[in-house]
Amino acid sequence: MELKDFIYFDTKSDSDIVAINAFIQYGALDESIKGLTNLTTSLLGKKTNSKSLQEINEVFESVGGHLSFRAFSDFINISISTKAKKLKESIDTLIDVLKNPIFEQEDFNIEKEKVLSSIRSRKEKPFEFAFDNLRKIVYKNTPYEISTLGEEDTINQISLEDIQNRYNNILQKPVLISVVGDNLTDKDIDYIKSLNTIFKEDNKDYTIDFCSKISQNKIEYIQRGGTQSTILCAYDSPLIKDKDKYLAFKIFNTILGNGMSSILFKKLREEKGYAYAVNSSYHVNLYCSKMISYIGTSIEKAEDALSDMINILKNIDITKEYIELAKQKLIGNFLLNHQTRQSKAHVLGYYELMGLGKDVVLNYESMISSVKEEDIINVYKKYINYHQCIVVK
C-alpha cells in the first residue's frame, strides 16, 4: 500500500477546534544510542531563536490547546490542538520550533535527569520491570529490545552534540500529517501542508525486515524480592499491516484477557483465586508484534498460576458468545476512546502510517463486525503455539 503523506477529515460540524498530528517515520528504529531519540524530542519546544518556552506555550494554551512531542519505536509524534482563528500562528510557531530549535545545556541536563528517573522508576514497578526483561528475550537483537527511554548506561553516554546530530537526522525522515477540523479552506490546508517542506527526505532505503519467531518454549526466572510474583508470557502475533489477521487477532486477544468477562479473568482469578491482576495485551509494532499474557499473584501460587495460564492458552474453546462479546467490547472502547478531534487525528494518521490505512478508522465497526469465526480460530492456531515467559519473584 502506498503511504499517503496528508490526511484531512472534516467532521461536518461547526466547531472551531483543529487537531493536527504529524508522524515522522522510523522513530527510534535507527538511533545510534538507545534513548537518544526520546531525549532529543523532549528538548523540542523549549526555545527557539525568537521565542522562549513561555511564548511558545502561550500560542497554544491561550485557546486551550497544546503542542507536544513524543518518541516511539516506529515514529515520532508531533501533536497540536488549536482554534481555527489561531491556526496560522500555531503553524508559524511549530515551523519556528522545528527550523530554529535551541538545545541548551541546562535544559539538556534537566531532561536527562528526568529520563534517568523514569528508567529507575520502571525498575520499581513489577509489571514494567518484568516487561523490560521479557522484551530483551522476545525482541533480542532488534530495535524493540530496549524501551525508547533507553537504559541508564546509554543515557549517560549522550552528549548535547549527539542531540544536535540526531535532530538533523530526524529532519531527513518522511513525515505524514493528519488533520481533523471543520470547513478548513484550501489556504488553511496548504498552510498546514507547508510543514512537509521542513523535512528533506534523503531517499534512503529504510526497508526493515526483522522479527524472530518464538519457536520453542522458554521460561526464565528473576529473583527480585518481595511478596508478589509477576508472570509474563509472550506469543507470536500478526503484523499490523496484515489487516485481516490483525483484526481477527485483536478479537482473540480481547476474548482471552480484556476485562472481567475474559477467559483469563474467569479461569485464573474467579475459579482458581490466583490473581490480583490478570490480562492479555497485543503489543503492536510496525515490524514485530507479540501478545503478552500477564498474571500478578503471590510467590506461593506462582508455579501453579504459570502452568495453568499456559494450559489455558493451549486449550481455548472460542465460542460464538465469546466472539460477539469481544466484538462489542472492541467497538465500544474504540468509539469511547476516539471521541475527541485530537484522538481522531492521531488514530487516522497512526493507522495510515502502520499500513492499515485510514479507512479502518472510518469503518472500524463494520470491519470488526465482519470478522468471521473461522478467521479468529485460524489466527489462534497459527500464532499461539510456543511461549517465552518471565517469572519475577
Secondary structure, DSSP 8 states (H G I E B T S, - for coil): ----SEEEEE--S---EEEEEEEEETTTTT-SSTTHHHHHHHTTTS-BSS--HHHHHHHHHTTT-EEEEEE-SSEEEEEEEEEGGGHHHHHHHHHHHHHSB---HHHHHHHHHHHHHHHHHHHHSHHHHHHHHHHHHHTTTSGGGS-TT--HHHHTT--HHHHHHHHHHHTTS-EEEEEEESS--HHHHHHHHGGGGG-----------------S-EEEEE---SSEEEEEEEEE---TTSHHHHHHHHHHHHHHHSSTTSHHIIIIIIIS--EEEEEEEEE--SS--EEEEEEEEEGGGHHHHHHHHHHHHHT----HHHHHHHHHHHHHHHHHHT-SHHHHHHHHHHHHHTTS-THHHHTHHHHHHT--HHHHHHHHHHH-S--EEEEE-
